[in-house]
Amino acid sequence: MPVISGNEIIDRLKWRYATKQFDPEKPIGEADWSTLEEALILTPSSYGLQPWKFFVITNQDLKESLVASAYNQRQVADCSHLVVMAVRTKMTEDDIDRLIDFTAEVRGIDREKLASYRHVMVGDIVHGPRSHDATGWAKLQAYIALGNFMTVAAMMGIDTCPMEGFMPPAFDEALDLEEKGYTTAVLCPAGYRKADDRYATLAKVRYPREEMIQHLR
């Protein structure tokens, strides 16, 4: 498998920024978008439960209708693809059993061999302390997906903009999420920057490595 050099990775991460202006005339190609979707699917999550659903919006009228609910930030409408990362509002034993059954099928093992794994998940997420804030737990998982998505996009030369500045109830209503048992966690428009987006050339403001990273040996 080809290895991407450390310098290439750092160059790409320095190149990426929270894109303020997308070029609405430059859509992401189907093959590239397929790769980004696969990156979302491959994102790790706590226990492997994947308590999310990713709604990909390319319908221009729908994107335009959501601008006001994102405090008039045009990235929502001008991007090529708007990813709405939604998460489960509660976790049940049925959700646990679905993962157990699927794991047994994919790995070709007896379901009973996963009994202790099931017991731990049920005791934690369904009936344990974290069950009282299942949505908060699920949102933490969504941010893993967000980071994975943005990093892969940067490696591909595709721009993104993570967005928390929006009204979740409005997005939930527009996408009928409450009925589906989900709520909006975070948005991530993706596409290509406009040539005159001044934010693209601003120096990154990051504290020095020696201040942010401590080695304990």
C-alpha positions as CSV (number, residue, x, y, z in Angstrom):
1,M,0.0,0.0,0.0
2,P,1.4,3.4,-1.0
3,V,2.5,5.5,2.0
4,I,1.8,9.3,2.1
5,S,4.9,11.1,3.4
6,G,4.7,13.1,6.6
7,N,5.5,16.2,4.7
8,E,2.6,15.7,2.3
9,I,0.2,15.2,5.2
10,I,1.4,18.3,7.0
11,D,1.2,20.3,3.8
12,R,-2.4,19.2,3.3
13,L,-3.4,20.0,6.9
14,K,-1.9,23.4,6.5
15,W,-3.7,23.9,3.2
16,R,-7.1,23.2,4.7
17,Y,-9.1,25.8,6.6
18,A,-12.7,26.4,7.6
19,T,-13.8,27.6,4.1
20,K,-15.9,30.7,4.3
21,Q,-16.8,31.0,0.6
22,F,-17.5,28.0,-1.6
23,D,-17.6,28.2,-5.4
24,P,-21.1,27.0,-6.3
25,E,-20.0,26.4,-9.8
26,K,-17.5,23.7,-8.8
27,P,-19.2,20.4,-7.7
28,I,-17.4,17.5,-6.2
29,G,-17.1,14.6,-8.7
30,E,-19.0,11.4,-8.1
31,A,-15.9,9.2,-7.6
32,D,-14.4,11.6,-5.1
33,W,-17.6,11.9,-3.2
34,S,-17.9,8.2,-3.1
35,T,-14.5,8.1,-1.4
36,L,-15.7,10.7,1.2
37,E,-18.8,8.7,1.9
38,E,-16.7,5.6,2.5
39,A,-14.5,7.5,4.9
40,L,-17.6,8.4,6.9
41,I,-18.7,4.7,7.0
42,L,-15.2,3.7,8.1
43,T,-15.1,6.1,11.0
44,P,-14.6,4.4,14.4
45,S,-17.1,4.8,17.2
46,S,-17.4,3.8,20.8
47,Y,-18.2,0.1,21.0
48,G,-18.6,0.2,17.2
49,L,-22.2,1.3,17.7
50,Q,-22.2,3.9,15.0
51,P,-25.0,6.0,16.5
52,W,-25.3,8.3,13.6
53,K,-26.8,8.9,10.1
54,F,-25.3,11.2,7.6
55,F,-27.7,13.2,5.5
56,V,-26.1,14.4,2.3
57,I,-27.9,17.3,0.7
58,T,-27.3,18.4,-2.9
59,N,-30.7,19.7,-3.7
60,Q,-30.2,23.4,-4.2
61,D,-33.7,24.5,-3.1
62,L,-33.3,22.5,0.1
63,K,-29.9,24.0,0.8
64,E,-31.2,27.5,0.2
65,S,-34.1,26.9,2.6
66,L,-31.6,26.0,5.4
67,V,-29.5,29.1,5.1
68,A,-31.6,31.2,7.5
69,S,-31.5,28.3,10.1
70,A,-27.7,28.5,9.8
71,Y,-27.6,32.2,10.7
72,N,-27.4,33.2,7.0
73,Q,-24.1,31.5,6.5
74,R,-23.9,31.0,2.7
75,Q,-21.6,27.9,3.0
76,V,-24.7,25.8,3.5
77,A,-26.1,26.8,0.1
78,D,-22.9,27.4,-1.9
79,C,-21.2,24.2,-1.1
80,S,-21.3,21.2,-3.4
81,H,-22.5,18.8,-0.8
82,L,-23.9,19.6,2.6
83,V,-23.4,16.9,5.2
84,V,-25.8,16.9,8.1
85,M,-24.4,14.7,10.8
86,A,-27.3,13.4,12.9
87,V,-27.2,11.2,16.0
88,R,-29.6,8.9,17.8
89,T,-31.5,10.5,20.6
90,K,-31.6,7.3,22.7
91,M,-30.0,3.8,22.5
92,T,-32.0,0.7,23.2
93,E,-31.3,-3.0,23.6
94,D,-32.6,-3.4,20.0
95,D,-29.7,-1.2,18.9
96,I,-27.2,-3.3,20.8
97,D,-28.7,-6.5,19.4
98,R,-28.5,-5.2,15.9
99,L,-24.8,-4.7,16.2
100,I,-24.3,-8.1,17.9
101,D,-26.2,-9.8,15.1
102,F,-24.3,-8.0,12.4
103,T,-20.9,-8.6,14.0
104,A,-21.6,-12.3,14.3
105,E,-22.7,-12.3,10.6
106,V,-19.7,-10.3,9.3
107,R,-17.1,-12.2,11.3
108,G,-18.7,-15.6,11.0
109,I,-18.9,-16.3,14.7
110,D,-21.6,-17.6,17.1
111,R,-23.7,-14.8,18.5
112,E,-23.3,-16.4,22.0
113,K,-19.6,-15.6,21.9
114,L,-20.5,-11.9,22.0
115,A,-22.7,-12.2,25.1
116,S,-20.3,-10.5,27.5
117,Y,-19.7,-7.7,24.9
118,R,-23.5,-7.2,24.7
119,H,-23.8,-7.2,28.5
120,V,-21.1,-4.4,28.8
121,M,-22.8,-2.2,26.2
122,V,-26.3,-2.6,27.7
123,G,-25.0,-1.9,31.2
124,D,-23.3,1.2,30.0
125,I,-25.2,2.9,27.1
126,V,-28.7,1.5,27.7
127,H,-29.1,1.3,31.4
128,G,-25.9,2.8,32.9
129,P,-25.0,6.4,33.7
130,R,-24.4,7.4,30.1
131,S,-28.0,6.3,29.2
132,H,-29.2,9.6,30.8
133,D,-27.4,11.6,28.1
134,A,-27.4,9.2,25.2
135,T,-27.6,12.2,22.8
136,G,-24.5,13.8,24.3
137,W,-22.6,10.6,24.1
138,A,-23.7,10.1,20.4
139,K,-22.7,13.7,19.6
140,L,-19.1,13.0,20.8
141,Q,-19.0,10.1,18.3
142,A,-20.2,12.4,15.5
143,Y,-17.2,14.7,16.1
144,I,-15.0,11.7,15.4
145,A,-16.7,11.3,12.1
146,L,-16.4,15.1,11.4
147,G,-12.7,15.0,12.0
148,N,-12.2,11.9,9.9
149,F,-14.3,13.4,7.1
150,M,-12.4,16.8,7.0
151,T,-9.0,15.1,7.2
152,V,-9.7,12.8,4.3
153,A,-11.2,15.7,2.3
154,A,-8.0,17.7,2.9
155,M,-5.9,14.8,1.6
156,M,-8.0,14.9,-1.6
157,G,-7.8,18.7,-2.1
158,I,-11.5,19.2,-1.1
159,D,-12.6,22.0,1.1
160,T,-14.8,21.7,4.2
161,C,-16.2,23.9,6.9
162,P,-17.3,22.4,10.3
163,M,-20.3,24.3,11.5
164,E,-22.0,24.5,14.9
165,G,-23.6,27.8,14.2
166,F,-27.1,26.6,13.3
167,M,-30.5,25.9,14.8
168,P,-30.8,22.2,15.4
169,P,-34.6,22.2,15.8
170,A,-35.0,23.8,12.4
171,F,-32.8,21.2,10.7
172,D,-34.5,18.4,12.6
173,E,-37.8,19.6,11.3
174,A,-36.6,20.1,7.7
175,L,-35.2,16.6,7.6
176,D,-38.0,15.0,9.7
177,L,-35.4,13.7,12.2
178,E,-37.4,13.5,15.3
179,E,-39.7,10.9,13.8
180,K,-36.7,8.9,12.8
181,G,-35.2,9.1,16.3
182,Y,-32.3,11.4,15.4
183,T,-31.2,15.0,16.0
184,T,-28.7,17.2,14.2
185,A,-25.3,17.2,15.8
186,V,-23.0,19.2,13.5
187,L,-22.9,20.3,9.8
188,C,-20.1,20.0,7.4
189,P,-20.4,21.7,3.9
190,A,-17.9,20.4,1.4
191,G,-16.8,21.6,-2.0
192,Y,-14.2,23.9,-3.4
193,R,-13.1,27.4,-2.2
194,K,-13.7,30.5,-4.2
195,A,-10.6,32.0,-5.6
196,D,-11.1,35.2,-3.8
197,D,-11.9,33.8,-0.3
198,R,-9.4,35.9,1.7
199,Y,-9.5,33.4,4.6
200,A,-7.7,30.9,2.4
201,T,-4.4,32.8,2.6
202,L,-4.5,33.8,6.3
203,A,-1.7,32.4,8.5
204,K,-2.9,29.6,10.8
205,V,-3.0,30.7,14.5
206,R,-1.9,27.7,16.5
207,Y,0.0,27.6,19.8
208,P,3.5,26.1,19.6
209,R,4.0,22.4,19.9
210,E,6.1,22.7,23.1
211,E,3.1,24.4,24.8
212,M,0.4,22.1,23.6
213,I,2.1,18.7,23.8
214,Q,3.7,17.2,26.9
215,H,5.7,14.0,26.8
216,L,5.6,11.8,29.9
217,R,8.4,9.3,29.8
